[in-house]
């Protein structure tokens, strides 16, 4: 029984890189353009969050001038709410804080509709 557990653990370790690759958010071109617009407004004087649906199609953002920001939890919740408002039930996640991307991603060469 112990040997079986060791074999299963080894198999899981070998499968993990493939899983990690699959775990990347596959960002559509329109969503990437939304992120680029967010970046255009991201300055050293601003603080914000960019949320994206896990299928990489929908996004939402929030931000404020540093020194007059609500707590980060509220800013994150605002970005998440804006994303989830149009994501048709697909969960959203915080993709970036300020100019720092927080999750593994890849930009798709295509979208669901071939654009």
TIDREN-113813 format. One record per residue (C-alpha): residue number from 0; residue in one letter; x, y negated, z negated. Coordinates in pm, whole numbers. Layout:
# TIDREN-113813
nr,rest,east,north,up
NUM,a,X,Y,Z
...
END
This chain:
# TIDREN-113813
nr,rest,east,north,up
0,x,0,0,0
1,x,284,-238,-85
2,x,450,-166,249
3,x,127,-255,430
4,x,115,-588,247
5,x,475,-660,350
6,x,398,-580,714
7,x,90,-805,707
8,x,290,-1087,549
9,x,562,-1055,814
10,x,304,-1054,1093
11,x,147,-1367,949
12,x,484,-1545,940
13,x,546,-1465,1306
14,x,199,-1590,1398
15,x,234,-1919,1208
16,x,423,-2115,1478
17,x,153,-2027,1731
18,x,-112,-2133,1482
19,x,71,-2460,1412
20,x,83,-2527,1786
21,x,-290,-2462,1813
22,x,-352,-2687,1513
23,x,-243,-2998,1706
24,x,-517,-3249,1774
25,x,-564,-3245,2153
26,x,-621,-3617,2216
27,x,-813,-3720,2528
28,x,-689,-4008,2741
29,x,-979,-4237,2638
30,x,-910,-4168,2269
31,x,-539,-4234,2325
32,x,-633,-4567,2485
33,x,-840,-4643,2173
34,x,-535,-4571,1959
35,x,-322,-4798,2180
36,x,-576,-5079,2128
37,x,-556,-5017,1754
38,x,-175,-5039,1772
39,x,-197,-5370,1958
40,x,-361,-5522,1649
41,x,-133,-5346,1399
42,x,116,-5601,1268
43,x,329,-5631,957
44,x,58,-5861,817
45,x,-221,-5600,861
46,x,-303,-5272,691
47,x,-534,-5017,845
48,x,-635,-4663,927
49,x,-724,-4492,1253
50,x,-953,-4188,1234
51,x,-1005,-3938,1515
52,x,-1239,-3644,1565
53,x,-1066,-3308,1545
54,x,-1152,-3247,1911
55,x,-958,-3563,2002
56,x,-1247,-3742,2173
57,x,-1394,-3993,1927
58,x,-1224,-4246,1701
59,x,-1288,-4518,1448
60,x,-1068,-4772,1280
61,x,-1057,-5010,988
62,x,-813,-5277,884
63,x,-757,-5594,692
64,x,-497,-5860,624
65,x,-248,-5743,364
66,x,-315,-5906,31
67,x,-691,-5912,84
68,x,-757,-5540,142
69,x,-998,-5319,-46
70,x,-850,-4998,-192
71,x,-713,-4748,63
72,x,-992,-4501,-15
73,x,-1247,-4758,105
74,x,-1048,-4839,419
75,x,-1011,-4468,501
76,x,-1382,-4409,439
77,x,-1469,-4696,672
78,x,-1256,-4556,956
79,x,-1397,-4205,896
80,x,-1756,-4336,896
81,x,-1702,-4516,1227
82,x,-1556,-4201,1380
83,x,-1822,-3964,1246
84,x,-2100,-4198,1359
85,x,-2042,-4087,1720
86,x,-1865,-3752,1687
87,x,-2185,-3541,1714
88,x,-2097,-3346,1399
89,x,-1732,-3283,1485
90,x,-1529,-3358,1171
91,x,-1292,-3653,1178
92,x,-955,-3696,1010
93,x,-722,-3984,938
94,x,-494,-3983,1243
95,x,-276,-4282,1149
96,x,-205,-4529,872
97,x,-81,-4861,1002
98,x,156,-4759,1285
99,x,238,-4413,1144
100,x,72,-4107,1300
101,x,-3,-3857,1024
102,x,-100,-3540,1216
103,x,51,-3326,1491
104,x,-104,-3415,1828
105,x,-71,-3384,2203
106,x,-231,-3609,2463
107,x,-434,-3406,2714
108,x,-380,-3461,3082
109,x,-755,-3425,3129
110,x,-1082,-3474,2945
111,x,-1390,-3260,2919
112,x,-1525,-3435,3230
113,x,-1203,-3423,3431
114,x,-1119,-3791,3391
END
